[in-house]
Amino acid sequence: MASLPLPPPTARPWAAVGDSFTWTHNQYPSSACDGIVYSKHEKYKDLDVLCFCGSRKSSIDSGNGGSSCYTMFEPAVPRAEVKRADRLQGRKVVVLLEDAVLELAKGRQGSLQLLEGLQHRKLLQQEDRDSTDVRPDIVHHCLLALQESPLNKAGRLCVFIRTRDRQLIEVHPQLRVPSTYEEFRKLMAQITKNDPNLFLPVGSRKIAFSSKGRPVDLEEFVQQFQHTENPVLFLVGAVAHANPTANSELAEECISIAPCGLSAAVRTALPMKKLHSTLNP
């Protein structure tokens, strides 16, 4: 892979916020992964980089072609260039993880980190909140199942997360979810505010999974999407105890796929398997 030619420090910086590229550690060439520029520091002409393969971030000097540790290569996006509007159209399955508890809290050194029930139990007690209900690990389990599913690898899956304070996060199909929970927490601490209506696909059928919903036979239910040309959006509660999807204003209908309560990860994995065979006959 040829190195991307860079201009001298006095020239206009070649990289912009949002640019994606492949980068590698000079001492570990096999560690190449995708990165994205999420901020720039014009005073020092360096870039803050967020890796797709994890939450690690680094600053890379855009004037001299890289720091002493990292080298930047040809942009990575063209190998799988798919416009966002196209990803949300056609015979797709959309999963929305509803009411996820993804909040930021100040750490001991003042840095922001993801709120976690066990680690921040005292803080939650001061706010009269149940620490067992603050479970970002549930989102982690769901994303691991979704991103590694055959449906996602076939290009038929779109995933969104809506937090308890109504922030919407779109998960890129190529995101490699960190396998460790601690790395996942660091990644999710990068959340930003946004409007759900700007991101969810227009014209999609919105269906919520809930134990209180209308009982259906999952095998028969998914057959109706065999010839659909529009996205199908599923809402899955990313919580331990409550039932946020039953009364979600986003859902057009609410169904139950099992007579007993299921974990969020199981409620996510079962439909994905059925839908994969339906959308890819």
C-alpha positions as CSV (number, residue, x, y, z in Angstrom):
1,M,0.0,0.0,0.0
2,A,1.6,3.3,-1.1
3,S,2.0,6.1,1.4
4,L,-0.1,9.1,0.9
5,P,2.0,12.1,-0.3
6,L,1.8,15.0,2.2
7,P,2.4,18.7,1.6
8,P,5.0,20.7,3.5
9,P,3.9,22.2,6.9
10,T,3.2,25.6,5.4
11,A,0.7,24.2,2.9
12,R,-3.0,23.7,3.5
13,P,-3.5,20.6,5.8
14,W,-4.5,17.6,3.6
15,A,-6.8,15.9,6.1
16,A,-10.2,17.2,7.2
17,V,-12.6,16.3,10.1
18,G,-14.5,13.2,9.0
19,D,-11.8,11.9,6.7
20,S,-11.2,8.1,7.0
21,F,-7.9,6.3,6.3
22,T,-5.8,3.3,7.2
23,W,-3.1,3.7,9.7
24,T,-0.5,1.5,11.3
25,H,2.0,1.5,14.2
26,N,5.5,1.7,12.8
27,Q,6.8,-0.9,15.3
28,Y,3.9,-3.3,14.6
29,P,3.0,-3.2,10.9
30,S,0.4,-5.9,11.3
31,S,-1.7,-3.7,13.5
32,A,-3.1,-1.7,10.7
33,C,-6.8,-0.6,11.1
34,D,-9.2,2.1,10.0
35,G,-9.2,5.5,11.6
36,I,-11.2,8.7,11.3
37,V,-10.3,12.3,12.0
38,Y,-12.6,13.7,14.6
39,S,-10.9,17.0,15.5
40,K,-8.0,19.1,14.3
41,H,-5.6,21.5,16.1
42,E,-4.6,24.2,13.6
43,K,-2.1,25.7,16.0
44,Y,0.0,22.6,16.1
45,K,-1.3,21.1,12.8
46,D,-2.0,17.7,14.2
47,L,-5.1,15.5,14.1
48,D,-7.0,13.6,16.8
49,V,-7.8,10.2,15.4
50,L,-10.4,7.7,16.5
51,C,-9.8,4.0,15.5
52,F,-12.7,1.9,14.1
53,C,-11.0,-1.2,15.6
54,G,-11.3,0.2,19.1
55,S,-11.5,3.3,21.3
56,R,-7.8,4.1,21.1
57,K,-7.1,7.6,19.9
58,S,-3.9,9.4,19.0
59,S,-2.6,12.7,17.7
60,I,-0.8,12.6,14.3
61,D,1.2,15.5,12.9
62,S,-0.3,16.4,9.6
63,G,2.6,18.6,8.6
64,N,5.5,16.1,8.6
65,G,3.6,12.9,7.6
66,G,3.1,11.3,11.0
67,S,4.4,11.1,14.5
68,S,7.3,8.9,15.6
69,C,4.9,6.0,16.1
70,Y,2.2,6.1,13.4
71,T,2.1,6.2,9.6
72,M,-1.0,7.2,7.6
73,F,-1.9,5.5,4.3
74,E,-4.4,5.8,1.5
75,P,-7.9,6.6,2.6
76,A,-9.7,3.4,3.8
77,V,-13.3,4.4,2.9
78,P,-13.2,3.7,-0.9
79,R,-12.8,-0.1,-0.4
80,A,-16.4,-0.2,0.9
81,E,-17.7,3.2,-0.2
82,V,-21.5,3.1,0.4
83,K,-23.4,6.3,0.9
84,R,-25.4,6.5,4.1
85,A,-28.7,7.1,2.2
86,D,-28.2,3.9,0.3
87,R,-27.4,1.9,3.4
88,L,-30.9,2.8,4.8
89,Q,-32.9,1.9,1.7
90,G,-34.1,-1.3,0.1
91,R,-34.3,-4.8,1.7
92,K,-32.7,-3.9,5.0
93,V,-33.3,-4.7,8.7
94,V,-32.9,-1.9,11.1
95,V,-32.4,-2.6,14.8
96,L,-32.9,0.2,17.4
97,L,-31.6,-0.6,20.9
98,E,-34.0,1.4,22.9
99,D,-33.6,3.2,26.3
100,A,-29.9,2.3,26.7
101,V,-28.3,3.8,29.8
102,L,-25.2,5.5,28.2
103,E,-24.4,8.5,30.4
104,L,-21.2,10.3,31.1
105,A,-19.8,10.8,34.6
106,K,-16.6,12.5,35.9
107,G,-13.8,10.1,36.9
108,R,-11.4,10.6,39.8
109,Q,-9.1,12.7,37.7
110,G,-11.9,14.8,36.3
111,S,-12.1,13.0,32.9
112,L,-15.4,12.0,31.5
113,Q,-16.2,8.2,31.4
114,L,-19.2,6.1,30.8
115,L,-21.5,5.7,33.9
116,E,-21.4,2.1,35.2
117,G,-23.6,0.6,37.9
118,L,-20.9,-1.1,39.9
119,Q,-18.1,1.4,39.5
120,H,-20.3,4.5,40.3
121,R,-22.6,2.9,42.9
122,K,-22.0,5.7,45.5
123,L,-22.7,8.4,42.9
124,L,-26.0,6.7,41.9
125,Q,-27.0,6.3,45.5
126,Q,-26.5,10.0,46.1
127,E,-28.9,10.6,43.2
128,D,-31.4,8.0,44.5
129,R,-30.9,5.8,41.5
130,D,-30.8,2.0,41.3
131,S,-27.3,1.0,40.3
132,T,-28.6,-2.4,38.9
133,D,-30.4,-0.4,36.2
134,V,-27.3,1.2,34.9
135,R,-26.1,-1.5,32.6
136,P,-24.1,-0.3,29.5
137,D,-22.7,-3.9,29.3
138,I,-26.1,-4.9,27.8
139,V,-25.5,-2.7,24.8
140,H,-22.0,-4.2,24.5
141,H,-23.5,-7.7,24.3
142,C,-26.1,-6.7,21.8
143,L,-23.6,-5.0,19.5
144,L,-21.2,-8.0,19.6
145,A,-24.1,-10.2,18.5
146,L,-25.4,-7.8,15.8
147,Q,-22.1,-6.7,14.2
148,E,-20.8,-10.3,13.9
149,S,-24.1,-11.6,12.6
150,P,-24.3,-13.0,9.0
151,L,-27.1,-10.5,8.3
152,N,-24.7,-7.6,9.0
153,K,-21.9,-9.2,7.0
154,A,-24.3,-9.6,4.1
155,G,-25.0,-5.8,4.1
156,R,-28.6,-6.2,5.2
157,L,-28.4,-4.7,8.7
158,C,-28.4,-1.2,10.2
159,V,-28.1,-0.6,13.9
160,F,-29.1,2.4,16.0
161,I,-28.9,3.0,19.8
162,R,-31.2,5.4,21.5
163,T,-30.2,6.4,25.0
164,R,-32.5,7.1,28.0
165,D,-32.0,10.8,27.5
166,R,-33.1,10.4,23.9
167,Q,-29.8,10.6,22.1
168,L,-29.6,8.6,18.9
169,I,-26.3,6.8,17.9
170,E,-25.9,5.2,14.5
171,V,-23.6,2.2,14.4
172,H,-21.6,1.9,11.2
173,P,-21.9,-1.6,9.7
174,Q,-18.1,-2.0,9.6
175,L,-17.6,-1.0,13.2
176,R,-15.5,-3.6,15.0
177,V,-16.9,-3.7,18.5
178,P,-14.2,-3.9,21.1
179,S,-14.2,-7.4,22.6
180,T,-13.4,-6.1,26.1
181,Y,-15.9,-4.2,28.1
182,E,-13.4,-1.6,29.3
183,E,-12.5,-0.7,25.7
184,F,-16.2,-0.6,24.8
185,R,-16.9,1.9,27.6
186,K,-14.1,4.2,26.3
187,L,-15.6,4.0,22.8
188,M,-19.1,4.8,24.0
189,A,-17.9,7.8,26.0
190,Q,-17.6,9.6,22.6
191,I,-21.3,9.9,22.2
192,T,-22.8,13.2,21.0
193,K,-26.2,14.7,21.0
194,N,-28.4,14.3,17.9
195,D,-32.0,14.1,16.6
196,P,-33.5,10.7,15.8
197,N,-35.6,12.1,13.0
198,L,-32.4,13.0,11.1
199,F,-31.1,9.5,11.1
200,L,-33.8,6.9,11.1
201,P,-34.8,5.8,7.6
202,V,-37.9,7.4,6.2
203,G,-40.7,5.1,5.3
204,S,-39.5,2.2,7.4
205,R,-41.9,-0.1,9.3
206,K,-41.2,0.3,13.0
207,I,-41.7,-2.8,15.2
208,A,-41.0,-3.1,18.9
209,F,-40.0,-6.3,20.7
210,S,-41.7,-6.6,24.1
211,S,-43.0,-9.3,26.4
212,K,-46.2,-7.3,26.6
213,G,-46.6,-7.2,22.8
214,R,-48.9,-9.2,20.5
215,P,-47.7,-12.8,20.5
216,V,-46.4,-13.9,17.1
217,D,-44.7,-16.9,15.6
218,L,-41.4,-15.5,14.6
219,E,-40.9,-17.9,11.7
220,E,-44.2,-16.8,10.1
221,F,-43.9,-13.2,11.0
222,V,-40.6,-12.6,9.2
223,Q,-42.0,-14.1,5.9
224,Q,-43.9,-10.9,5.2
225,F,-40.6,-9.1,4.6
226,Q,-39.4,-11.5,1.9
227,H,-40.4,-9.1,-0.9
228,T,-40.3,-5.8,0.9
229,E,-38.4,-3.0,-0.8
230,N,-38.3,-0.7,2.3
231,P,-36.2,-0.9,5.5
232,V,-37.7,-2.6,8.6
233,L,-36.8,-1.1,11.9
234,F,-36.9,-3.2,15.2
235,L,-36.8,-1.7,18.6
236,V,-35.0,-3.7,21.3
237,G,-34.9,-2.6,25.0
238,A,-31.3,-2.4,26.1
239,V,-32.2,-2.6,29.8
240,A,-32.1,-5.3,32.5
241,H,-35.6,-4.9,34.0
242,A,-37.9,-2.3,32.5
243,N,-39.9,-2.5,29.3
244,P,-39.1,0.7,27.4
245,T,-40.2,-0.6,24.0
246,A,-43.8,-1.3,25.0
247,N,-44.7,2.4,25.0
248,S,-42.1,3.8,22.7
249,E,-43.4,6.7,20.6
250,L,-41.2,5.4,17.7
251,A,-43.0,2.0,17.4
252,E,-45.9,1.5,15.1
253,E,-46.6,-2.0,16.5
254,C,-45.4,-4.1,19.4
255,I,-44.9,-7.9,19.2
256,S,-43.8,-10.7,21.6
257,I,-41.6,-13.5,20.1
258,A,-41.6,-15.7,23.2
259,P,-44.0,-16.6,26.1
260,C,-41.3,-15.9,28.7
261,G,-38.9,-13.0,29.2
262,L,-35.7,-13.0,27.1
263,S,-32.5,-11.2,27.5
264,A,-31.8,-8.3,25.2
265,A,-29.0,-10.2,23.4
266,V,-31.3,-13.2,22.8
267,R,-34.2,-11.0,21.6
268,T,-31.6,-9.5,19.2
269,A,-30.0,-12.7,17.9
270,L,-33.1,-14.8,17.2
271,P,-34.8,-12.4,14.8
272,M,-31.5,-11.7,13.0
273,K,-31.1,-15.4,12.2
274,K,-34.6,-15.7,10.8
275,L,-34.4,-12.5,8.8
276,H,-31.1,-13.5,7.3
277,S,-32.6,-16.5,5.6
278,T,-35.7,-14.5,4.6
279,L,-33.8,-11.6,3.0
280,N,-31.2,-13.8,1.5
281,P,-33.1,-16.8,0.0
